[in-house]
Amino acid sequence: MTIEIRVPNLPESVADATLVKWHKKAGEAVSRDENLADLETDKVVLEVPVTVGGVLKEILVAEGTIVVAGQVLALLEEGVAVTAPAPAAKLAPAAKRLVEEQDLDAAKIAGSGREGRVSKQDVLKSLDQAPSTSVTAATAAVTPAATPVPVTVKALGVGRSEQRVPMTRLRARIAQRLVEAQSTQALLTTFNEVDLKALNELRTRYKDTFEKTHGVRLGFMSFFVKAAVEALKKYPIVNAYVDGNDILYHDYYDIGVAVSTERGLFVPVLRDADQLSFADVEKSVGNFAARARAGSITLEELTGGTFSITNGGVFGSLLSTPIVNAPQSAILGMHKIQDRPVVVDGQVVVRPMMYLALTYDHRIIDGKEAVQFLVTMKDCLEDPARLLLQV
């Protein structure tokens, strides 16, 4: 029997998508639950799995085509038994691909499906529970499939040429949002610096015990998220944003953490960050990073947020002015930790220093509040006990 493969339901507010890659060719065998194609929206990448095994009879839509929900993409001839064995466990095709990309041991992943079959969600759950050392290695190894784009080459002379490449939908959306933020908000940036000596000593003292207890490495991001929450509690206007002629205040703290991928910048949101433990933050950030780079982050995880944090320091940035993630009113920029001479108690000493930047919407946040916000973060980070005592 011939089965029509259609575009799945798209997320709310997403009108269409671009078919960026076919994973099978006409005439090739397809397993049940195997992903046939990738669809790119301006926010996330979606998969097109099949519900039955068979042979891909005909591809009706070429790569690079814009498609809508319900549109027929291909025809599948049902009835050909296809298996996708794994070396040590029964893996669904989507799970098998993720296991290979992340270089995981399938035998160590508990399957929730029929007869112990490991699903993609099982693999993602194992990533969430894995030590951050594994997550970090997996994250570095994951590169999303290249998006096929039409390239126009123009020869300008001997050894000189130009290439015209269309933006991906995500890159175009990022560009649009950045321009909107610049043109609709009165953005200003203030700076401070923080001495991370005490924080480094705390991490060194407890990192092994922390990882053994919680199964995740104690990084810097949890401290910065917690310090940001304390500063937001003290200066709630930084956690608010403009809505027409009103100011909308939030009594919750949903912190967006920027993640860089080959496709562009994603900002998954830590919901109710004030209620998360340090281990919860570290696990969530590591999981977000791995899945964003694997293309499996969900739209819901990217939606909302009352404040954002971006870390240019991982790329070596010493100082920058981040752009607010509208409609939010502020964003914190972390930077490279660098040993610098500073004066402490009248003596010149070398300390691990980091510049902090807060870009804010001056329409509702005054300079005094922005500066005091960073001073609060500085106090919390230079004396980490404040985060535990909330003082």
PyMOL commands that set and color helices and strands:
alter all, ss='L'
color gray80, all
select helices_A, chain A and resi 93-102+106-108+114-116+120-129+132-141+169-184+197-214+221-234+236-239+273-275+278-294+299-302+312-315+367-382+385-389
alter helices_A, ss='H'
color red, helices_A
select strands_A, chain A and resi 2-6+17-22+29-30+35-40+45-49+54-59+66-67+72-78+152-157+160-164+187-195+241-243+246-248+255-257+259-261+264-266+269-270+307-311+330-334+338-344+347-361
alter strands_A, ss='S'
color yellow, strands_A
deselect
rebuild
show_as cartoon
